[in-house]
Amino acid sequence: MLTTGPRGTKDILPDISYSWRYIENIIHELCQQAAYQEIRTPIFEHTELFLRGIGETTDIVEKEMYTFTDLGQRSLTLRPENTAAVVRSYLENKLYATLNPAKLYYIGPMFRYDRPQAGRYRQFHQFGVEAIGAKDPSIDAEIISLAIQFFQRLGLNDLTLQINSVGCPVCRPIYREKLQAFFKDKLPSLCKDCQSRYERNPMRLLDCKNEKCQELSQGAPHIIDCLCEECNDHFEKLQGFFKAANIDFIINKRLVRGLDYYTKTAFEIEYKPLGAQSAVCGGGRYDGLIEQCGGQATPAIGFAIGLERTFLALEKQNLLPPKDDSIKIFIAPIGEKAKEVAFRLVYELRSAHISAETDYLDRSIKAQMKSANRYQAEYVAIIGEDELLNNQVMLKNMKTSEQELVSIDDLKNKLVDKAGEKKND
Ligand code: AMP
């Protein structure tokens, strides 16, 4: 127990953490270039926020939340997603007063009591983007294109963008009735979940994973054929933007978001080689959510990308960059007095932003040279007895094997000069 992490969690070990930074750097750069600003919200929120902001009839709220009571008897929940928290923060901090639209992004861990398997964890990470305050389909197109550009920058191809419209409070009730009429006599044969969805959230009947339910839903009416004029126009315009920018997409009429505050655009990006957990990005418009959370009616749209799945896709296509944790110089002291000098040198070099490492285990010089190689050190500075007497180090270039005696006081400048020489080569 003490040596095993909780089920569904994963340590990000040193052999992979560098590639998390690689992905995070791409996210920050991309978002900065598209004028999105980072927001960091707490990992836990009042449970109530998620009940309202995700919806009480969703799988997440019904079955997957990590909810606990704190010592002050408040019900808190580890965030299962971050849109609701961003909206909470937007309202609490009155971001609408300065940012319009508020274009925000986040990277961070989310928590869901899911059934762990490849690509599905109980703690996982999402990169998400929210644009709050604009209703024009051009912002839908921008948001979706940002997700695509993120995957493009990573070098991932073979992605499929699926889009749909889930209507609005004007056209959806009519569609709901049609849908319920279609399923009415099939109700006894549907799974238990679908039977309860029938009344509360009938659109979710379309994305049940149960084979029997999928079969029974063949021929069900599609919302896209029941859109009101405004929703239809929005959806047409969105497609127009994609065509103008040569962004490929597929219309998936069964792509749904079941709750009333989801409106118009819904989309998903899939990377099929991942198999069962192939969705790498999901998102959509949520024009009713801000009001639902206590704000003024405000249109908004966003997406969330699963970073673990992105990693799996990158590994599959061999696209992770090689790890580079090489250092500039390894200081190899021999003897107690030399260790002090080594410490001083490492300290001074690091202060000058030069990567430096030394030995902490009283290793032999041979073993220290091995360490230096493992660190792919460009130089090794050996401090033996003779060198110590003369206030020098023996500086060895590990590539050329050239050696020279350098005064301890000059070492830093020497390395800086050498870096300059290299640049001018
Ligand atoms: P959602 O918030 O459910 O729309 O999910 C957005 C994205 O997060 C999905 O497309 C997945 O890539 C990722 N995701 C969702 N749930 C999990 C999970 N349990 N483990 C890993 N990734 C997940």
Boltz pocket constraint, residues with backbone or C-beta under 6 A from the ligand:
constraints:
  - pocket:
      binder: B
      contacts: [[A, 80], [A, 81], [A, 112], [A, 114], [A, 119], [A, 120], [A, 121], [A, 122], [A, 123], [A, 124], [A, 125], [A, 126], [A, 269], [A, 279], [A, 280], [A, 281], [A, 282], [A, 283], [A, 304], [A, 305], [A, 306], [A, 307], [A, 308], [A, 309]]
      max_distance: 6.0
